[in-house]
Amino acid sequence: MPKVHLLDYVAGNIRSLVNAIEKCGYEVEWIKSPEDVKNADKIILPGVGHFGHCLSSLSSAGYLPAIQEHISSGKPFFGICVGLQALFAGSEEAPSVPGLNLIPTSLKRFSPTNADGSRKSVPCIGWNDASTSTSTSPTTSDASTSNQTSMYGLNPSSKYYYVHSYFAPYTPGHLEREGWTVATARYGDETYIGAIARGNTFATQFHPEKSGAAGLRVIKAFLDGDKVTPSTTPAVVPGSTTVRAGATTKRNVKASTNGLTRRIIACLDVRTNDAGDLVVTKGDQYDVREKSEGGNVRNLGKPVEMARRYYTQGADEVTFLNITSFRDCPITDLPMLEILRRTSETVFVPLTIGGGIRDMVDPVSGQKVSALDVAKLYFASGADKVSIGSDAVLAAEAFWSRGGDGDDDTSIETISAAYGAQAVVVSVDPKRIYVKTEEEAQAAKTKGHTVIKTTDKDSEGREYVWFACTIKGGREVRDFDVVKLVTACERLGAGEILLNAIDRDGSNRGFDLELVALVKSVVEIPVIASSGAGKPGHFEEVFNATDVDAALGAGMFHRGEYTVAQVKEQLGQAGLLVRPFEQFEP
């Protein structure tokens, strides 16, 4: 197999990139020293997390001069995410740390508010464009013909997976005059560089290894040296006519959430059955056994096979929640590590793992193992994000007891500092607590709870409610409000909220719209609606009624009642923007 050299400065989930490269027919050879750079032909520099950490790490190890020499020599170079940002002069994220200055401008942080007063989540997480149609390629005579070409396999009808808080602003014509080809994306009222190329140098702000078939085509085009090729691969958008590459007519869709598609996430609750095998079942707040006498653990399928099925149906992300052995001692849960490894070989969208990520003691050695060390195991095995549940509630309670200060030692803080906020999801399991009168509502407010008047009254007709946090899979209710929880977690460094409505879980009644709207109103980070989805219409409802960033389904998919593709088809028919379904064969 032909080889490509990979420079890993501990950049998070490298396994998925390796799998993507091998899927494209190439073998990875690791760069272990600056001398290795000199002997390499094609080099890929991936990156996640902090600009300053990346550039400082490369500088202290002596890589920056070697990288600059590699690029100057005309050898192929591909930067991904922070690997793209490294090409610029600097970033607001680390003002004192210089970049390679190949592009003499600096990166800015997304504003959470657009000029018209509307809000957008930061980090920017989701599927967006990388369109060359806004700029003139140096290989074409005018901007109109740039729609007919594809820069390193980029397709104007495809969507790509972005996850970042800082961006390179785009000014039409500025970089093109310097010989660069630019592909852009829009987030709210900010247009930025999604990909850029000149000569032997290519870089993407998005993660091609997490961008499904569209991203695999980009990787293969770079590896094969196909810089600019005819864009001929069709992309099919569920619920619409086929949009072919190069077409100038786009279908009429409702305004997306600041330019992103509507993310649909498939969630798999995983536990060990009586035979010791990991199976997909219902969450552990339920009786997970069959109703028959002595019934076995309910088995809805094998995790790797089901994840692959949802990927081929068009799921934008896949989440694993390990609800038994992983919660007890994840560092000894080798089968779950193997599930992640095997899933990442064929599923090229983001993978999240949750359940029990916290500081613990190794039962074998008796030594303390930090939450960061636990997270490292799962990033190394194929996870892109880790989901923290009960430990986040305890950390948030301690945060407020200190007067609203972190201690730099919580799982959220340590993992976020090492891998970036986008790698930390906080899984929240709030439960409705009803109060009867305005006086009782005022008493709850005095205790620090946010009380709302609800249209979803309980059996006693009570119309005031606040949302209490729970831990241990919903089995223990805390006298702690969801608003205080999510605001603390955001300040501690979480990058996303997975919002599980305990009262709706398994009900098939739809998402708790009041809870979703409440949480979205108090945080700037993205929010994923979870619990209660029983049909495709529930996804349409939550996207139309709230500003939620993504929505998650489980049982309705596992039981075969509906597919991810059917959900996207309904959203497409309703005029909501979804990611096109595409296939890739190397």
Steps between C-alpha positions, in 0.01 A plus 500: 500500500621857433591693815414834657675645804292611799625748759313443826563745783232323714209647308206299630337232288778410258366147452214619279739688273721191470194289417390753237845504340507120487147500356641712217765239427802656674720398792590734786860550604548701819728800527690470827762771462575812291748289302212278389335805341798546269465145370123514454316565176131561587435632852170540686484720812174443691401705800227553756475719804705808578698698242763594757543142622541371144753761384691497829524120489627504142745779578646341814551172314682680218241425231415850375818563295472150353135557402584836343784341303270216386243747368763719335650198324170440314414172670128433571373627837148457644393681818175404676307726742771653723735373229337760273514766770872440541556646150383843617692772682324445830171467683299685762498169687870544584611854406859448613556183295598549133385275220695405187395832339457341159180706493565836672164544675369385839206291612206640697252347743142457385263751655199334668282783369439597138464860387120465498499389865437130429714247686728220390676234703874507566679266435364463149420128476332345199484447127561792267621595152845524351397688189731636232212679328563824690852545372700486182737208473839584348447205263178643357413821321207612714302416811209348309716220365641418844171320563607253232823402675585329823796601715647175633167325459288770662142495381273807520201274573673314786518583869803464725542464876632808682577538869680820601469829688758699301494572128688665218287788365452506124530815290408440133794523263764571766661157519422415138731784393775316687433184301281317753185307417245544778188307600273676745236428761255730676412499869239760580617826343866395495653350185823314555755275333387138495787379281794660325760386248800631311751291313599207722320633809145406594310548828146460630331649804258206495593142587492293181545174694172579682315629192373170363534420132554867411801521729650171384497634144697805616762285672536274197527797264788641705676165523457439126613855414167599339513870580224626271270252331156507335227483763278220373385301805130554577384569853149394601313716751219306672161647427608685188603446146858398431739792514786426265846643535544814296129581500427866562140449612450420867177378652298737715565424867417685817787689654721252676642561844764753404604306190525154658289200409265343754706234677339160564680284756446128559558388860578145613465401868751218547525252787624151573245219470494177703739332255755780543439652156448873447156566353282800424211527745288759678641747751567377851220703657279226352457131561731383222394137520240325292157461661512120504593324823875505544519713186837587355631853449306649211718479189418747225812428298877502481656845552748498210245371248234746613738797491596405146131473404422848629806641323380358168154643569653847528547555876709813556650364822490180707501495880578201723383514861656214695272443795652211696863388516627823347328700771657283770856484366559623145874445506446123517219492244698365206192383301372860482838618376482234230150616402633851449796375299287285273232765456752767400625275219177536304309793654644833385286740700564623857483237778419589860548270800344560841455336838719509809775736382647628827802470728527145632732237643639219285371179667812313391781738593318704764626818338286807436396548138381846396196572288741638240684166487168318459402735216836442329420127478181571310644768274778258410241231423293712261283739701479865395314620809446376852171545682511577874187449710486456876849637552396824329213549746732458797754736341230762437374479859857554623544784249214698650600413857832673423312808388515427127864398464665195348791323664676386178467139616155387386456253217345772284788741556785254455364332186396831345842652567674208329268430207283810465147581611356332190618162634294527822126432499306530825210255517221656706206298639250752641166402655189717530414610853147643510380758751137593549475869585681822424612505865663159460653616174648804678643274771671292234641814340635608839698175509657591165274298270371636169122452500289521185129484434443188295234391253587137581320476835526193717209274606414739785477796264809672637630757253829615655813294457876505544749246373708309755826334403547128550800271521565126471301461181200692635467292815599774747339847495702796630363826638690677223357688206577424134570866423766515770644173371536596134628850569765360736604233250534757222725714719706195600575431133233268358440538128156344461193400704319168444158572651315183605148567629442223754122550492487448124750213468334200336166679480493558121320830578760723343776716644440724802485828311475714813814345648691534173402866458594576861847350477567657158414841645770488770806352323701590191634149436305257276211299645385154387133413565453145626225276639146455375540471122255244364452608139667724240253779568643545847835604348327749274312636800805561718695668219208728413403583859848559647850606401642160597821402320436126461249230589560141609300181451541148638212255549306599190811413296598187693152345474495560126192720516674781310840554342731800520441545126124529558557771762718694258249448221225659709724790598593552136136497393430759771768725352759444774860470385656156555828340400496333157535125489807390304702185443871449456690214343877547458 
